[in-house]
């Protein structure tokens, strides 16, 4: 790869630049890129104006020059050749290659992603692993090592990288074309050079401008070798020390290393690695450490067995190895496919119960899983522990093993036996104590026999992102069951969200809740947990997008029973929750209407502390400033239900709430508010109707959900 051949491509019209992409100079006047970089995404027509800048900013670049579209693939593959208006004469030529074999190949490239956008576009050195066996006939998978955070909505962190050349072993093997969203910006897709290099027109252009056709050379992975001692990392040195006791004699190390190398797809004849070379091989492949242990564990005893357990634990802690060997991984996927075929909702349900204190991968928030979701489930849980107690000095139980036990407990029959066999074998290799696994299995059996409590509420915690210019919120979502247990459905993410994104997330959470076993299509209650300022925002009026755009968009509060909760006040008033419990017990039938006769705030508080000490419901009327102060007093004194019209200008607007019978049956109030909001959505624009806001502090109290980070935890664990 020659950094001087890097190309920045801009396309659009004379008036406006519309597209940005990357490319690679393959001849003095030819730039290879992705076809879609040059197209209008809406019409797929090519932009009339294309400019190219060749070179790396650190090593000298050409001026921005015009370019013309010279060639696209006749079958519509995402690749194109541009002819620039000047010759860039560089030494050497491009070598073209085709990855072969089974072993993953290191790759590199240079592109201009959005994530590196500063004052201008800056190049990013792409590097990682190309797993030859992943992908399809016309696509390579690129597992990128340094990866940006995913962007929200339809925006892509790697946008602008499309068209970048992909190199393995000094040969151009592909062109970057896509960023699959399911991998969170950690993976790119490339079009293989072999899919277009034999096209007759492409060959003709290369012969004319480069003087020779693009002959493809087979590129196979060479066996990794250790770096010089001074260049090795602390992790490499530590792993070499841990491997030493496992192979008292070099011959044993050679035998196992050859066996592992062949399994990983290398030609291993004559391979006699040092301990450091074996570490280099193990670090090249994320499942190699577990695969080596799988081969060793059958005959390992005493010191060797202890050394293996220590190796697995330390390698995972250092982030140098995956939990599962390739064989364990493939076997588990096969078993989980059988689970999905028989009970597609079981994995998500079991994960919510088995791993209640773990931030689960997003895929497990879906009500039902398909075969294509399983890799994401397994890989998302491999690094996590179940965070529960194990015998002193023994490895933690991986979250994945606990989930498998819960799935087996509910699945029953032959599938359960196969899952138990897999779990026992994997636990044995890792050194997990049998009694620890048996304890999880007993918990799973009890859970499987217990009737599932339906979801009573969807709790969405909202916190305003004060650093954003637009209105955005941090969000956390929980499903709370009737028995008081809860499941974290979505943890706070690295990016805040817009109103529309939050409404879509809420819709997905309600779908999950409604489709759970035992729910009987019951629509759960939506509780929005807010701070004091959030009490006055019209969350219930946020528009809920309709799937497919068939139905008109509708306010959130017209779809669901939506109420507010402000638990932060309990931090300032410790007795508040006891007061709430008393009012719920004794004051359901009592209503206080705060009107002109209620006096000032001091008189209002006196009434709530004396003659209405047990009342559970207050209806607030009057000007906005009076409502605000009275609302905080109600909440501080433990009044659990407060209703008001957020658009009322004064006491004369009190009658606008009459349509929802605010003093009627307390239990039906949330449904009456929902129906009223639906009627408001249908009202004429000129009609001035009430905009009801409802605080409803649940009797069972929402879980206090501030995440408590455990000391030296595995990634992703928390306790609520």
N, C-alpha and C positions, 0 to 999 in steps of 0.2 A: 504494500500500500504506500503510495506516494502522496504526502500531504499537499504537494504542489498541484496535484490534479483535482483537488476538492473543488466543487462547484456549488455556488448559491444561485438558485433559479427563482426568478420572480415572473409572475404572469398576470395578465389583466387587460385593461383597456388603456387608451391614451390618457383618460381622465383619472383612472383609479387602479391601484394595485390590488388584486383580488386573491392571488395564491402565492405561497412561498414553499419551496422544496429544496432538496439537495440533489446532487448529481456527481458524476465522476468523468473526467476527461479521458476517453479511451483512444483518441487520435488527435492530432494537432487542431482539428476543427470539429471534432465530434464529442458530444457530451451524452452519456447514458443516464437516464432518469426514469422515474415512474410516470406512466401515462396520465394518471389522475391529477398530478401536479399541474398539468397544463390545461385542465378542463374546468368549465363552469359546472359545479356539482349539481345544480338544478336542471340544466338542459343537456349536460355532457358534451356541449359544443366546446371546441378549443378556443382559448382566449386569443385575440388577434395580436397582442403585444407580449413578447417574451424577451427577457434580458437575462444574461448570465455573467457572473463574476467568478473567475477561476483563480484558485490559489488559497493558501491558508494565511489569515491575517498576521500571524507571527513570522511568516517566512516570505512575505511579498505576494501581492495579488495583482491581477490585471484590472484594468478599468471595467466598468459595467458595459457590456457590449450587447447589441441586438442578436437574436437567434431566431432560426426558423425551424419548424417541425419538419424533420426529414423522413422519419420512418416510425410507424407503429406496427404492432404485430397483427397479422391478418385475422387471427382468431380472437382478438380482443384482449390478449394478456396485458397486464398492467405494466407496460414497459414502452419506452420511446427513445429515439435518437434525435438530438438537436444538432443543427449545424450553426456554429457561431461565425460571426462576420470577420474574425481575425484568426490567424494561426498562433497557437501557443506551442512553441517548439521546446519540448522537454526531453532530456536524455532518457534512454531506455524505452521500453514498451510494456504493454499490459500483458500479463500472463493470465490465461483463462483456465478455470479448474472445475472439477466435479467431485464433491465428497463421496467417498466409498467406504465400505465396511460397516461395522456396527458401533464402534467406539465414538463418543462425542468428540468434536473438534473445537479447539479454541478459535474464536473468530474476532475480527476487529473491523472497524469502519469509521468514517467521519461524517457527521451530518449537522444540521442546523435545527435542533428541536426548539419548540416554544419554551420548554423549561429553562433553557439557557439564555432567554431573552433578557438583555440588560438595556443599555441605551441603544444598542443595535443587536442584530443577530450575531451570536457567537458560536463557534464550532464546538461540538462535543465529540470526544473520542469514545466511540462505541466499542465495547469489549465484553466478552462472555463466552458462552458455550453453545455450539450448534449440535444438538442431539440428533444424529443422523436418522435414527429410527422414528423420530417424531415428525409430524406433518404428513403431507401427501405428495402426490406425483408432481404438482406444480407449486409446492410451498415448502420452505424451510422454516423451522422454528428457531428463534434466537433468544436464548435465556440471558438477559442483560444483567451484568453484575451491578454497576452503579445505576440505580433506577430512581427517577423522580417520583414525587407523590402524585397519585392520580388526580385529574381535574374533575370538577363537577359537571353535571349535565352531559351534553354531547361533545364537549371540548376535550382535546387529547393532549397529554403532557408531551408526547413525542411528535405532535403535529409540526411539520417542517422537516422531519427526518426522511420522509418518503423520497425515494430516488437515490439514497446513499448506497455506495458500493459496499458489498460484504466480502471480506477477504479471509481465507483460511490458508495457512502455509504459504503466504506470499502470492496467492492466486485469487483472482476475482471470481467468486462463485455465485453471487446473487445480488439482487437489488431490493432494498427495503420497500415494502408496499403497505403494511398494515400495522396497527396497534390493537390487539385483541383486548377488549375491556375486562374480560373475566379474570385476567391475571394482574390487574392493578398496576399497570405500567412496568411490570417486570419482564414482559415478553414482547418481542416484535416478530413479524412475519416477513419473509423475503421470498421473492420469485427466483427460482434457480436459473442460472445462466444457461444450463443445459436445456431448458424449455424453449429458448428462443435463439440460441447461438447458431443453429443449423438452418434457420430461415434463409432462403436464397437471397432475398433483398438485403437482409442484414449482413450476410456474408459479402455481398457485392459492395456495400458501403464501406465495410471494414477493409476490403482489399484495395478500394480506391483511395481511402484516406490514410490507412495505416500501413499499407503495402503487404498485408498478409491476412489470411482468414483467422477467425478466433478458434484456434485448435484447443480442445479441452484436454487437460491432464488430470488423471485420477489422483485425488488427494486423500490419503489415509492418515489416521492418527498414529503418531509415533509414541512409543512407550515413554511416559514422563520420566525425567531424571531430576535428581535433587539439585538444588542450586548450591553454589559455593557456601561454605559454612557461615561466612560473615554476612551473607544475604538472607539466611533463613530466619523466619519469624520465631517469636517465643513459642507460639502454638506448635510449629513444626518441630522444634527441639523437644518440647514436652511430649508430643506424641511419639517421637522416636524413642524416648526413654521408656514410655509405657509399653511400647511394642517389644522392647528388649527381652523381658522375662518370658514372653510367649514363645520365643524361638531360641532355646538354649543352644541349638546347633544350626549353623548356616544352611545345611542341606534341607532342614525342615522349612526354613523361611523360603528357600528357592522353590520348593514343591508347591507350597500354598500360594506363593506369589504368581507362579505360572498358571495355576488353576484359576486364580482370580482374574488374571490378565486375559485369559481366553474367554472367561465368562463375560468380561466387559468388552470383548470384541477386538482384542489386539492379537497380533501374531507374536507368540511368546516363546518360540524356540530359542533356547540358549539364554533366556532371561535369568540372570543371577543378581538380583538387586541387593544393594546394601540396605540397612535399616532406613536410611534417609530416602533412598530411592522408593522403597515401599511406601513411606509416608507420602511422597509426591504422587504415587499412583492412587493412594486412598483419598487424597485431597482433590484429585481431578474429577472424581465421580462421587456424587452425594450419597449413593447407596453402597459404595464399595466397603466402607468400614463394617456395616452390618452384614454384608455378604461374606466378608472374611471371617467374622465372628461365627456366622452360621456354619461355616466349614469347620471351624476349630472346636466349637462348643461340645460336640458329641464325645470327644475324647479328653476334654479338659477337666482336670481335677486339681484340688489343692491350690497351690500358688498360681498356677496357670488360670484356673477358673476365677480366682479373685482378681487376677490381673485383667482378664477379659471384662469383668463387671466394671472395674475402675476405668478401663479404656472407653467403654460405651458411654458411661456417665460423663466422663471428662470431655470426650469428643463432642457430645451434644451440648454441654455447657459452653464450650468454645465456639459453637456454631460451625463445626467442621464436618458434621455427619448427620444424615437423616436417621430417624428412628428405625425404619424398616429396611430390610434387605430387598433386592429386586424381587426375589422369590416370594417373600412375605407380602410385599406390596401387591404383586399380581394376584396372589391367592386371595387376599382380602377384597380386592376389587371384584373378583369373581363371586365371592360370597355376598357382597353388598348388592351386586346386580340381582341376585336371587331375592334379596330382601325387598328391593324396589319393585320387582315384578309382582311379588305377593302382597306387600303392604307399603305403598309409596309414601305414606305419611309417617311411617314408624321411625325413621332415622331422626327427623326433626323433633318429634315428640320425645324420643328417648334422650336426645342430646339436651333438651331443655330441662329434663329431670336429673340425668346423670351428672351433667356438668353445669350445675346451677350457678356456680361462682366463677365461671370462666367466660371471658368474652369470646363468643363463638364466631367462626367464620360467617360472613353474611349469607352464604348459600344455605345455611341451616335455619335461616329465618323464613324460608319458603315452606308453605304448608305441605307440599309434596315434592319429592325429588325424582329426577330421572337419571338414567345411566350416565349421561354427559356431565352430571353434577358431582359424581362420586370422586373423581380425582381431586377436585377442589376441596371436598370434605376431608379426605384422608390427608392431603398435604397441608391443609389448614390446621389440623389437629396434631400433626406429628411432633411439633416442638413443645407441646403443652403437657404439663403434669395435671393430675386431678386435684392436687393441692391438699390431699387428705393424709391422715397419719399412716406411717409405715413403721415396722420394727426398726429400732435404732441402728444406724449404720448401713441400712439397705437402700437400694434405689427406690425412688418414688414410682408410683403407678402411673404410667402414661395415660393421658386423657383418652387417647384412642382405644386403649384396652378396656377402660371402664365403659366407654360407649358401646363397644362390642358386647360386653357382658350384659348391658341393659337391653340391647337389641335381641340378643339370644334369649333373654328371659321372657321377652314378649313374643318372639317368633315361635318357639317351641319346635318339637319334632326333630327330624333329621337335620334341618338347617341350624337349629340351636346346637346340636352336637358338633356340627362342623365348625361353627363359630367358636365354641368352647375349645375345641382342639387347636384351632389357630391361635387363640388367645393364650392358652397354656404353653404352646411351643414358643411363641414370641416372648412371653414373660420369662420362660426358662432361659432363653438366650441372653436376655437383658440382666438376669440376676435378680428379678423381682421375686420376693418371697412368696411361696404358695399361699401362706395364710393371709397375706395382703390381698392377693387376687381373690381368694375365697370369700373374704369379707365383702368385696365389691359385688361378687356373684350373689351372695345372700341378700344384699340390699336390692339388687336387680330383681330377684324373685319376689321380694315383698312389694316392690313397685309394680311389677307386672300384675300382681293379684289385686292391687288396690284400685277401687273405682276412681276414675280420673275426674277430679273436680273441674267444672267448667270455668272458663275465663270470665271473670265478672267485670274487669275494667282493663282498658288499654291506657297506660299512664305514659304521657309524653312530657318529659322535662324540657323546658325551653329556657335558654339564656341568651340575651341579646349580645351579638358580637360588636362590641364597641369600637373595634379597630377597622371595621369595614365601612366604606363610603356609602354603600347601599344598605337597605334593611336586610340583615342576615342574622341567623340564630344558630347557636350550638344546640344539639338535640340528643336526647337519650330516650329510648323507648323500652318499656317493660310490659309484660302481660301478667296481671295479678289475678289469681284464682280465688274462688269462693272460700277455699280453706285457708287463705292468707298467704300461701306460697306464691312466689313470683319467678318469672323467667326474664333475663335480660335479652331483649330481642335485637337491640342495636345500641352499641356503646357510642359515646361521643367520638366523632371522627376527627381527622386532622384538618378538615375544612368545614367552615360553617355553611349553612344552607339558606336558600331563598324561601319565601313563602310557598311558592309553587312546589319546590322540591320537598318541603316539609309536609305539604298536603298529600303529595304522592306517597311519601314514606308512611304517613298515617293510614292511607288507604290500604297499602300492602300489609301493615300490621293488623288491621281489622280483618282482612281476608285470611291471614294466618289464624287469628283467633276464631273466626266463624267456622273454619274448616277442621278444627281440631276435634278429635274423637270425644263424643259426649256433649258437644256444644249445642247440637240440635238447632243449628242455624240461628241461635240467639245473637242479636246484635249487642256487643258489649258496650259498656259505658266508656266514654273517652274523658279522662281527667287530664287537664293541662296544668302541670305544676310550674308556677311562675313566681317571680319575686314581686315586691310591692308595686313597682311600675307596670309590670305585666298584667296586673289586675284590670288595667284600664285600656288594654289593647283588644281590638275586636277579632280575636283569633277565630271565633265561630263563623265570621264572615269571610274568612279566606276561601278562595274558590278551590273546589275539589275537581281536578281534571277528570273527564270521563274517558275511559279506555276506548281507543279507536276513533274518538271524535264524533261518534254517532249521536249521543245524547248531549243536550246542552249542559255546560258546566254549572255546578250548583254549590251553594255555600256549605261548608263543612258542618255547621251547626244545624242545617236542615236534613242532613243525612243521618247524623248520630246524636245521641244525648251527650252534649258537650258541656262540661262544667269546669270551673277553675278551683285550684287549691294553692294555698300559699303557706307551706310548712315553715318557711324561714321565720315567720312571726313567733313560732314556738321557741326559737333560739333566744329571743328577747324576753318572752313571757313563759317561764318554765311550767307554770300551773295551767297553761292554756289547754293542753290535751286532756287533763283531768276534768276541766270545766266542760269541754266538748262531750266527754263521755257522760257526764251528769245530764247535760241538756238533751242528748240523744235519748237517754233513758226516761226522762221525766217530762220533756217539753214538746213532744211531737205534735200535739194538738193545739199548741199555743202559737199565735202569730202577733207580732208587733209591727204596725204600720207607722213608719217615721214620716209625719206630715208637719203641717204648720203648728200643730199643737204640741209638738215634741220638745219645744224650747231649744236652748243652745246645746252645745256638745256636753257641757258639764251636767245639765239636767238629763240629757239622753243617757249618759253613762250611769247616773244615779238610778234611773228606772231599770236598766239592765242588771244592776247589782242588787236591786231590792225586789220589787214586786214581780219582775220578769227574770229572776235569777236562773230559772230552769228552762226558759223558752228556747226553742231550737230554730226558729225562723224569724227573720226580719225583712220587711219590704221597705226599701229606701226611696223616698221621693225628694224633690227639691232641686235647687241649683247644684251644679257639678262640684263646686268647692265644698259645700256642706255634705254632699254624698261621699266625697273622698274621706273626709275626716271621720264621719260616722262609720264608714265601712271599716276603717282600720280599728276603730274602737270595738265594733262588733267582733272582728276576728281576734283581737287581743283578749276579749272576755269570753272566748270560746264558743260564740254563736256559730253553729256549723253550716247554716243555710242562709244566704243573703241574696236577695234579688233586687235588681234596679234596672232602670232604662238609661243606658249610657248616652242617649241622645236627648234626654229631657232637659229643657231649659229652665224649668221651675216647677212649683207645685201644681200649676194649672195643667201640666201634662200627665198627671197621675192616672187619669182615665185611660190613657193609651195602653196600659198593661192589663186592663180589665178582660181583654179577649183571651188571656191564658189563665184566668181564674187564679191569681197569685195566692189567695188565701184558702184555696180549695185543698183537696186531699194532698198531703205532703208527698206520699210515695209516687203519685202520678205527675208531680210538678215537672221533673226533667223531660218527660214525654210531651207534656203540654208546651213547654218552652221550645222543644224541637219542632213540633207541629206549627207553632206560631212563627218560628223562623222560616219554615218552608212557605208559609203564607206570605211572609214579608218579601221573600224572593220573587213571588209572583205579582206583587203589587205594582201599581203604576209608578213611574219615576216621580210624578208630581205629588203622589200621596205620601204624607208624612206619618209613618208608623213607628211604633216603639222598636228599639233595638235592645232586647233584654240581655242582661249579663247575669250569670248565676255562679255564685261560689257555693260549692257543696263539699265540705270536708268529710270524707268517708268515715263511717263508724270504725272500720277495721284499720284505718290509717294507711296511707301509701307507704311502701318501704322507704326508709331513709337511705338514699341511694348514693351518697358520696362514696367514691371508690376508695377502699383502704388497700394500699399497696403492701404486699407481704414482703418481709425481709428476704432479699436475694431470691425473688420468685422466678419461676420459668416465665417466659414471655406470655403475656395475655391473661394472667390470673388476677383476680380481684375478689374481695369479699365485700358484700353489701350489708 
